[in-house]
Amino acid sequence: MTTNHPLRFGIVLGQRAPWPELLARVKDVEARGYDDFNVVDHFYGLIDVMDPTHEAYTILAALAPQTERVRLGVMVCGNTYRNPAFLLKQAITVDHISNGRVDFGVGAGWLEREHEAYGFDYPSARERVDRFAEALQIWDALQANERTTYEGQYYQLIDAPFEPKSTQQPRLPVLIGASAPRMLRLTAKHADIWNARGTPAEAGDGNRALDRACDEVGRDPDAIARSISVGLQVWSSPQTFSELIAAYRAEGFTDFRIPWPRSTADHETYVRVSADVIPRLRANG
């Protein structure tokens, strides 16, 4: 199980707030010393579908110049929502705006109702993973080659130029959100960061499954940083925060993607944790 990565703490801002509030949030995240911020790839609210929701890479491009240090990304872009070459073009544009701070978060797509609402094709789980496998090859090829021709079952590129390349070399760091066996094998082959969900025990099982997948494809498991999306319960108290982070660390996780606090009480914990708990955790390694 891999643990040879520095601790990283990030905030998932979402984008279901007016622009002035989102701008204040991202500046606050950087000022409090967090390592990254992320938005999400949805077109409406998952709890209240009428929540006003900005498009992910558009809002990320606007937020990027308002910060100087934190890394940024989308948790995670569904491959079914955009042509792969177009999605990579969006990400690399923001990478240039941010001077090389984008992590390229991607997944196969999962929310059927959202596809139905906006007319996106929603194929079977098998086909979504097949499409995602082709997209991963395309993303690598476009960043490695001056021109790319790709003849897949689902995607075709014909002598396609792709400039500019990422400011990060050899490519944008790839973050994959995955849990099923085929997706974990693709993660083992292509990802720089793996993001999991679930309890510490559930995420730990997935972590060990990813280690096995790395062995199968001949990849050093330690080449992939292990990231976990932590639930809102993390803001219950500073003690809860410390205990939950410790439980995930014991399962091999070093990157923590934490939701923006939703209530006044949660925000008070966020302030205390940012000032006291996270610096102590970093100091203790």
C-alpha positions in Angstrom: 0.0 0.0 0.0 1.4 3.3 -1.0 2.1 6.1 1.6 5.2 7.7 0.1 3.5 11.0 -0.9 3.2 14.3 1.0 0.0 15.2 2.7 -2.3 17.4 0.6 -5.5 19.1 1.6 -7.9 20.6 -0.9 -11.4 22.1 -0.9 -14.1 21.1 -3.4 -15.9 24.5 -3.9 -18.6 23.4 -6.3 -20.0 26.2 -8.4 -23.5 26.6 -7.1 -23.1 30.2 -5.7 -23.0 33.7 -7.2 -19.7 34.8 -8.7 -18.7 37.2 -5.9 -19.2 34.4 -3.4 -17.2 31.9 -5.4 -14.4 34.4 -5.8 -14.3 35.0 -2.1 -14.2 31.3 -1.4 -11.3 30.6 -3.7 -9.2 33.4 -2.3 -10.0 32.2 1.2 -8.9 28.6 0.3 -5.5 29.9 -0.9 -5.0 32.3 2.0 -5.6 29.5 4.5 -2.9 27.3 3.0 -4.8 24.6 1.2 -3.1 22.8 -1.7 -5.9 22.8 -4.2 -9.4 23.7 -5.0 -11.8 21.9 -7.3 -15.2 22.5 -8.9 -17.5 19.7 -10.1 -18.8 18.6 -13.5 -22.5 18.9 -13.2 -25.1 21.2 -14.9 -27.6 21.3 -12.0 -27.6 20.8 -8.3 -27.6 17.2 -7.1 -29.7 17.9 -4.1 -31.9 20.7 -5.5 -31.8 20.5 -9.3 -32.9 24.1 -9.5 -29.6 25.3 -7.8 -28.0 27.8 -10.3 -24.9 25.9 -11.5 -22.0 27.3 -13.5 -20.2 25.2 -16.1 -17.0 23.7 -14.7 -14.2 24.8 -17.0 -15.7 28.2 -17.7 -15.8 29.0 -14.0 -12.4 27.5 -13.4 -10.9 29.7 -16.1 -12.4 32.7 -14.3 -11.1 31.6 -10.9 -7.6 30.6 -11.9 -6.2 34.2 -12.3 -7.5 35.1 -8.9 -5.0 32.7 -7.3 -1.2 32.3 -7.5 -0.3 29.0 -5.8 -3.1 26.5 -5.3 -3.6 23.7 -7.9 -7.0 23.5 -9.5 -9.2 21.1 -11.3 -12.6 19.5 -11.8 -13.8 16.5 -9.7 -14.2 14.9 -12.2 -15.2 15.6 -15.8 -17.5 13.0 -17.3 -16.2 11.8 -20.6 -19.7 11.4 -22.0 -20.4 15.2 -21.8 -17.7 16.4 -24.3 -15.7 15.2 -27.2 -12.3 14.1 -25.7 -10.2 16.5 -27.8 -12.5 19.4 -26.9 -12.3 18.6 -23.1 -8.5 18.5 -23.3 -8.4 21.8 -25.1 -10.5 23.3 -22.3 -8.2 21.9 -19.6 -5.0 23.0 -21.3 -6.4 26.5 -21.9 -7.0 26.8 -18.1 -3.5 25.3 -17.5 -2.0 28.2 -19.4 -4.2 30.8 -17.7 -3.0 29.4 -14.3 0.6 29.0 -15.3 0.6 25.2 -15.1 -1.6 24.4 -12.1 -4.3 22.1 -13.5 -4.9 18.5 -12.5 -6.9 16.8 -15.3 -9.7 15.1 -13.4 -11.7 12.6 -15.5 -14.1 9.7 -15.3 -16.4 7.7 -17.5 -19.6 9.5 -16.6 -22.4 8.2 -14.4 -25.5 10.4 -13.8 -28.1 9.0 -16.1 -30.8 11.7 -15.4 -28.4 14.5 -16.3 -27.7 12.9 -19.6 -31.4 12.5 -20.2 -32.1 16.2 -19.2 -29.6 17.6 -21.8 -29.7 15.1 -24.5 -26.3 13.5 -23.9 -26.0 9.9 -25.0 -25.9 7.5 -22.0 -24.7 4.1 -23.2 -24.2 1.0 -21.1 -21.6 0.9 -18.4 -19.5 -1.3 -20.5 -19.6 1.1 -23.4 -18.9 4.1 -21.2 -15.7 2.5 -20.0 -14.8 1.5 -23.5 -15.2 5.1 -24.6 -13.2 6.3 -21.6 -10.4 3.9 -22.5 -10.2 5.4 -26.0 -10.3 8.9 -24.5 -7.3 8.2 -22.3 -5.4 7.1 -25.4 -6.4 10.3 -27.2 -5.4 12.6 -24.4 -2.0 11.0 -24.3 -1.5 11.1 -28.0 -2.6 14.7 -28.5 -0.1 15.8 -25.8 2.7 13.7 -27.1 2.4 14.2 -30.9 2.5 17.2 -33.2 -0.4 15.7 -35.2 -2.6 12.8 -34.2 -4.5 10.2 -36.2 -6.6 7.9 -34.2 -9.1 5.3 -35.4 -11.1 4.0 -32.5 -14.5 2.4 -32.4 -16.1 5.5 -30.9 -13.6 8.4 -31.6 -11.7 9.3 -34.8 -9.0 11.9 -35.3 -7.6 12.7 -38.7 -4.1 14.3 -38.8 -5.2 16.5 -35.9 -2.9 19.3 -34.7 -3.0 20.2 -31.0 -1.3 23.3 -29.8 -0.5 24.7 -27.4 0.7 21.7 -25.3 0.4 21.8 -21.5 2.9 24.0 -19.7 3.4 20.8 -17.5 5.6 18.2 -19.0 5.2 15.6 -20.3 1.4 16.2 -19.9 -1.3 17.4 -17.5 -1.3 15.2 -14.4 -4.3 12.8 -14.8 -6.7 12.3 -11.9 -9.1 9.4 -12.3 -12.2 8.8 -10.2 -12.9 5.1 -10.3 -14.0 2.1 -8.2 -15.0 -0.8 -10.6 -12.3 -3.4 -11.7 -12.0 -2.2 -15.3 -11.8 1.4 -14.3 -9.1 0.5 -11.7 -7.1 -1.2 -14.4 -7.3 2.0 -16.6 -6.3 4.0 -13.5 -3.3 1.7 -12.9 -2.2 2.3 -16.5 -2.8 6.0 -17.0 -3.4 7.9 -13.7 -1.1 10.1 -11.7 -3.7 10.5 -9.0 -6.6 8.1 -8.1 -9.6 9.5 -6.3 -11.8 7.2 -4.2 -15.1 7.6 -2.2 -16.6 5.8 0.7 -15.7 5.0 4.3 -12.1 4.4 5.3 -12.6 0.6 5.2 -14.3 0.8 1.7 -11.7 3.1 0.3 -9.0 1.0 1.8 -10.4 -2.1 -0.1 -10.3 0.0 -3.3 -6.7 1.1 -2.6 -5.6 -2.5 -2.2 -7.4 -3.4 -5.4 -5.6 -0.6 -7.2 -2.3 -1.9 -6.0 -3.1 -5.3 -7.4 -4.1 -3.7 -10.7 -0.8 -1.9 -10.8 1.0 -5.2 -10.4 -1.1 -6.7 -13.3 -0.1 -3.8 -15.7 3.5 -3.6 -14.5 3.2 -0.1 -12.9 4.8 0.9 -9.6 1.9 1.5 -7.2 3.7 4.3 -5.6 3.6 6.3 -8.9 -0.1 7.0 -8.2 -1.0 9.4 -5.4 -4.1 8.2 -3.5 -6.9 10.8 -3.0 -10.2 10.5 -1.1 -13.3 12.6 -1.3 -14.2 13.2 2.3 -17.9 13.7 3.4 -19.3 16.7 5.1 -19.2 14.9 8.5 -15.5 15.9 8.5 -16.6 19.4 9.7 -18.4 18.1 12.8 -15.5 19.2 15.0 -11.7 19.5 14.9 -11.5 16.2 16.7 -13.7 14.5 14.1 -11.6 16.0 11.3 -8.4 14.6 12.9 -9.8 11.2 13.5 -11.3 10.8 10.1 -8.1 12.0 8.3 -6.1 9.5 10.5 -8.4 6.7 9.5 -8.0 7.4 5.8 -4.2 7.8 6.3 -4.1 4.4 7.9 -5.6 3.0 4.6 -2.9 4.7 2.5 -4.5 8.0 1.5 -2.5 11.2 1.4 -4.7 13.6 -0.7 -7.9 14.8 0.9 -10.7 16.5 -1.2 -13.0 18.1 1.3 -16.3 19.9 0.6 -16.7 23.6 1.2 -18.5 23.9 4.6 -22.3 24.3 4.2 -23.4 25.8 7.6 -22.1 28.4 10.1 -21.0 25.7 12.5 -19.2 23.8 9.7 -17.4 27.0 8.7 -16.3 27.7 12.3 -14.7 24.2 12.3 -13.1 24.9 8.9 -11.5 28.1 10.3 -10.1 26.2 13.4 -9.0 23.2 11.3 -7.2 25.4 8.8 -5.3 27.3 11.5 -4.5 24.5 13.9 -5.2 20.9 12.8 -3.8 20.9 9.3 -0.5 22.6 10.2 -0.1 20.1 13.0 -0.8 17.1 10.7 1.7 18.5 8.1 4.4 19.0 10.8 3.9 15.4 12.1 4.1 14.0 8.6 
